[in-house]
Amino acid sequence: MRKTAVIVSVLILVSLFGVLALSGCTSSADLDERYTAYSEAVTAAKDTQNFYVKYSHSAEPNVTYKLNYSVDSDSKISAVFDKETSGTVSISHEYIYFGHALPDNVPAKDADASDYRTALFKGDEPPVFDVTAEEFLNLPEIFPYVPENFIVGLDLPKEKISPVSGVAFSVTEGVTETFSFTVTDPDSPYYKYCSDGNYIIVRAIQNRLNKISDADGSFSIVMDYAGPKIVMPTF
């Protein structure tokens, strides 16, 4: 009986330590302590070829904009932009595809590099060929959701960041760190969200920016570094 009791006690302790390990610990810090971590998380988000961005705004509560951009090991691009609109009974999508596409009669498993052409597919319009990545990323529909274009407003010197009264600048829980602050630079696109008690919230996961939002819930930008698999149209 004593041996059984010891085993049960050990199992309880192992389970308890497992729960504690999974839950992690929470810590908070001020701007001076964690500004460098914030700046590095923003900079790290720029250093990627692959990204999946989801943007929503309270001005269009039923619309989500998604940009999925992927470059494989052979430097072939697959990208899709999706304006997703939720209706009363259904969801509609407006897609724009871009990347290395194949003719209808050439399966990917049999394709040579010369079979691929960069192409832009927009709705029911005929494909446009030999479009460059730069041209695609600069399209008016695409440009706002390219990471560098919404990250630049967060690349701020410390003196352009102001702590929020009663809110910790940094809260860390496990691999997630959340930064809360107001922007004092009028040239930043996030400045307009920093009045009447509202402020910016930036979440980093594993030291790389993952989400930008504001306390009032006006907007949300979620950025991952790999999106769902993209199936490119053929031509």
Salt bridges, closest charged atoms under 4 A:
ASP32 OD1 - LYS158 NZ 3.11
ASP72 OD2 - LYS76 NZ 3.91
ASP74 OD2 - LYS76 NZ 3.60
ASP82 OD2 - HIS93 ND1 2.95
GLU84 OE1 - LYS66 NZ 2.99
GLU84 OE1 - HIS93 ND1 3.93
ASP110 OD2 - LYS109 NZ 3.40
ASP130 OD2 - ARG117 NH2 3.10
GLU141 OE2 - LYS122 NZ 2.59
ASP155 OD2 - LYS46 NZ 2.63
GLU177 OE1 - ARG34 NH2 2.84
